[in-house]
Amino acid sequence: MPELIPWFLVLHVLGAIIAFGPSFSFPIIGAMGAADRAHANFAVRVSHAISTKRQVPVALTMPVTGIGLIWSAGIDPFSRDSRWLALGIILYVILFTYAVAVQLPVTNRIIEMTSSPPPDAPAGSAPSGPPPALAALITKVQRGGMFLTAMVVVIVFLMVVKPNLGF
């Protein structure tokens, strides 16, 4: 059904933009929260809300529209010429699983740890950084975010370039 290809393609690309586009703003939100500890919890909650209310639900549409594209275009994702597609699907499953199973729970823990205001520093002393456990979680989320961003970039490359992987 080639006449459905443009419809599935528009829905698939629009879904990808809505689901994965906000990820490129999270470092800015995080840096602003880190610069103002009084608002750090708010920054984390904003990022978390975007993830749970927009990114995850829309990312769940990607397999549906992707299957629609594969079906309407008559593509065999397991053929030698379509290995780029099979690799993109595998990477998407890894990306989504990591985001839901690792990134979101760690972000929930950061929200819990930053829900009470930071203790006031004694007069005349320099403000201290976050507690070591919180700093470790923040580092984990930052590294996870870099991993997820790299995965999105690789998947977009595969979907646009459609390289002949030759294996």
C-alpha positions, 0 to 999 in steps of 0.5 A: 500500500504505497499510498500510505507511505507519506502518512506513516512517514509524516507521523513517524518523523513528527513523533521522533521530533516530539519524542526525542527533540526535548532531550537536546534541551535537558543539559541546559535545564540541568545546568541552570538548575545546578547554578541555582540550588534553590531551583535545582529540584524544579529543574529536575522535575521539569525534565522529568515531566517532559520525559514522562508526559511527552517523550515516553508516550510519544516514543511508544508510537514510534514502533507503530508508525515504523511498522506501518512504514515497513508494511506499506513500503514492503520492506524486509528489515532482515534483508541484506539491503535493510540491515540499517533498519534492523540495527536502528530498531535494535538501537531504539529498543536499547534506547527506550529500555535504558531510558525507562529502566535506568534514567527515569528511576535515577531521576526519581531518586534525584527528585526525592533527594532534592525535595527538601531545601538545601541546608543553609551554609554557616555564615562566612563559609563557602557554599558546599556542593551536593552530597556525594550520593546526590552528586553520583546520581547526577553524574549517572543521569548526565552520562545516561543522557549523553548515551541516549543522545548519542543513540538518537543521533546514530538512529537518525543517521541510520534512518536518513543515510540508510548505509549499506552495512555489508555484514 
